[in-house]
Amino acid sequence: ALEVPDFSNALKQFQQLVEKTVTQKKKERLGLPVDDDKIDYDKFYATTQALFGPEVKDHNVKVFFRKITNNLDASTEWCEIFGCYTEESGSVASQQKEENSVFLVSEKQQLTHTVVKRQDFIKGIVKVPHLDFIVTCSEKGILTIFNKKVILTQTNFYPSDFHQDTAWITGCDFLSQLKCVVAVTERTIIVWDYKSKDNCSFIKPIQNCLLCVCTVTASNHPDKDHILMGDDKGCVHLLTLTCDDFASQQHKFKKESQLQVLDPKALNIAKRKLHDDWVVKVKYISGLGCFGSCSSDRIHSFVLDDIQRLKDNLPVREFSVPKGVNAFTYCGKAKTIVTGG
């Protein structure tokens, strides 16, 4: 049972935390100055857990935090941070089991389950034409490669005793030179050699929360791939991987274990802050020889330039998304933007 000495006061403080977070987000999107006491996810989670204790789980708070930051006008209920959702009671109330009754919200609404298991869903899908298959990644950690007839191979990272990372997968792509699948979670980069189901490497910990990933298709080097990633601090990362990056670590692990952890500090990673809000999508546009970066930042909402700009301090070309246009779809219009001006 939930044990909070002063639950009513905790609810008031939680409501104030939510209101302050939403107000801060509104100011950021309008380009207004924000208080020094800025609330990011880590602070939001720590404050929420301090109010309600260990009953608050990380993945439930993530759902709630993303909901209030993506849709600033969304209606919320405090019980969502416990993974519980309300429904009309009616005839259901008389049938529900006693052990499933958690809180009595009102005469008309009741929480019917202590935990609502969230269904898994696809976070990314990538077509690999020259190998005639498709790669998909699910939020809960399942990477799948299949063609139009049958699933070729599949792996699930999270149940592994070796990899206890519970963060969500946020995107995936295919490394054409290394012939591997790359996926990102909020703090980890996964490189999976699909030819061997359990042969994968984890690059962690990453300082910021990774939200999207794509590969650069311009590389002609037979054993080198470039990877673009966007994070929740407005930065775009450029990671260059070679076969040597993995070979140098092999002697540290037993032959029967095909899993290895690489330190990101030992790899070639360039990072540059281009936005003041989440980078929601990155894409390499081979026809232009440039990368595009989209953000919910209303001041610097779209950046289009050569990947070398991520390694130097020269100015980059910035565009603002027209009012009412979704930043997720705006990146696909990059060619039109350039040729038009």
TAFEN-V68713 format. One record per backbone hydrogen bond with DSSP energy under -0.5 kcal/mol. CO is the residue of the C=O (numbers start at 1). NH is the residue of the N-H. E is the energy in kcal/mol with one decimal. If there is no record, write none. Layout:
CO,NH,E + CO,NH,E
//
This chain:
2,4,-0.6 + 4,7,-0.7 + 6,10,-2.0 + 7,11,-2.2 + 8,12,-1.7 + 9,13,-2.2 + 10,14,-2.2 + 11,15,-2.4 + 12,16,-2.0 + 13,17,-1.9 + 14,18,-2.3 + 15,19,-2.5 + 16,20,-2.4 + 17,21,-2.2 + 18,22,-2.5 + 19,23,-2.5 + 20,24,-2.3 + 21,25,-2.1 + 22,26,-2.3 + 23,27,-2.1 + 24,28,-2.1 + 25,29,-2.0 + 26,30,-1.3 + 27,32,-2.8 + 28,31,-1.0 + 36,38,-2.1 + 38,40,-0.7 + 40,44,-2.3 + 41,45,-3.0 + 42,46,-2.3 + 43,47,-2.4 + 44,48,-2.3 + 45,49,-2.7 + 46,50,-1.9 + 47,51,-1.6 + 48,52,-2.2 + 49,53,-2.7 + 52,55,-0.5 + 53,56,-1.7 + 55,57,-0.5 + 57,61,-1.9 + 58,62,-2.0 + 59,63,-1.5 + 60,64,-1.9 + 61,65,-3.1 + 62,66,-2.6 + 63,67,-1.7 + 64,68,-2.0 + 65,69,-1.6 + 66,70,-2.2 + 67,71,-1.9 + 70,72,-0.5 + 71,74,-1.8 + 77,80,-1.8 + 78,81,-1.5 + 79,82,-1.5 + 79,84,-1.6 + 80,83,-1.6 + 81,57,-0.6 + 83,116,-1.8 + 85,112,-0.5 + 87,110,-1.3 + 89,92,-2.1 + 89,93,-0.5 + 90,93,-0.7 + 91,95,-0.6 + 92,95,-0.9 + 92,96,-1.6 + 97,100,-1.1 + 98,101,-1.3 + 100,102,-0.6 + 103,105,-0.9 + 103,111,-1.3 + 108,89,-2.3 + 109,105,-0.6 + 109,106,-1.9 + 110,87,-0.9 + 110,112,-0.6 + 111,102,-1.0 + 115,117,-0.7 + 121,139,-2.4 + 124,137,-2.0 + 126,135,-3.0 + 127,129,-0.6 + 128,131,-1.1 + 128,132,-0.8 + 128,133,-1.5 + 129,132,-0.8 + 133,128,-2.7 + 134,146,-2.2 + 135,126,-2.9 + 136,144,-2.5 + 137,123,-3.0 + 137,124,-1.4 + 138,141,-1.6 + 139,169,-2.2 + 141,143,-0.6 + 141,157,-1.8 + 142,138,-1.9 + 143,155,-2.4 + 144,136,-2.5 + 145,152,-2.0 + 145,153,-2.0 + 146,134,-2.9 + 150,147,-2.1 + 153,145,-2.7 + 155,143,-2.5 + 157,160,-1.3 + 162,164,-0.6 + 168,186,-0.6 + 171,184,-2.1 + 173,182,-2.5 + 174,176,-0.9 + 175,179,-1.4 + 175,180,-1.1 + 180,175,-3.3 + 181,192,-3.3 + 182,173,-2.4 + 183,190,-3.6 + 184,170,-3.2 + 184,171,-0.9 + 186,210,-0.9 + 187,206,-2.1 + 188,185,-3.1 + 189,203,-3.2 + 190,183,-2.5 + 190,192,-0.5 + 191,193,-0.5 + 191,201,-2.6 + 192,181,-2.9 + 192,194,-1.2 + 193,196,-2.1 + 196,199,-2.0 + 198,200,-1.2 + 199,193,-2.7 + 200,260,-1.3 + 201,191,-2.6 + 201,203,-0.5 + 202,204,-0.7 + 202,262,-3.0 + 203,189,-2.2 + 208,210,-0.6 + 209,232,-1.7 + 212,230,-1.5 + 214,228,-3.3 + 215,217,-0.6 + 216,219,-0.6 + 216,226,-0.5 + 221,224,-1.2 + 223,243,-1.1 + 225,241,-2.8 + 226,216,-2.6 + 227,239,-2.9 + 228,214,-2.3 + 229,237,-3.2 + 230,211,-3.2 + 230,212,-1.2 + 231,234,-1.1 + 231,279,-2.2 + 234,274,-2.4 + 234,275,-2.1 + 235,231,-1.8 + 236,272,-1.8 + 237,229,-2.0 + 238,270,-2.8 + 239,227,-2.9 + 239,241,-0.6 + 240,268,-0.7 + 241,225,-2.5 + 242,245,-0.8 + 242,246,-0.6 + 243,246,-0.9 + 243,247,-2.2 + 244,248,-2.0 + 246,249,-1.2 + 246,250,-0.6 + 247,250,-0.9 + 249,252,-1.6 + 250,253,-1.7 + 254,257,-0.9 + 256,258,-0.7 + 258,200,-1.1 + 260,202,-2.9 + 262,204,-1.7 + 262,264,-0.6 + 263,266,-1.8 + 264,267,-1.3 + 267,269,-1.3 + 268,240,-2.4 + 270,238,-3.2 + 272,236,-2.4 + 272,274,-0.6 + 278,280,-0.9 + 278,296,-1.2 + 281,294,-2.9 + 283,285,-0.6 + 283,292,-3.3 + 284,286,-0.9 + 285,288,-1.3 + 285,289,-1.5 + 285,290,-1.5 + 290,285,-3.1 + 291,305,-1.8 + 292,283,-2.2 + 293,303,-2.2 + 294,280,-1.4 + 294,281,-1.3 + 301,295,-2.3 + 302,319,-3.7 + 303,293,-2.4 + 305,291,-3.0 + 306,309,-2.0 + 307,310,-1.7 + 308,311,-1.6 + 308,312,-0.8 + 316,318,-0.5 + 317,304,-2.0 + 319,302,-2.3 + 322,325,-2.1 + 326,329,-0.7 + 326,330,-1.1 + 327,331,-0.8 + 329,332,-0.8 + 330,333,-1.9 + 331,334,-1.4 + 333,337,-2.0 + 334,338,-2.2 + 335,339,-2.3 + 336,340,-1.6 + 337,341,-0.7 + 338,341,-1.0
//
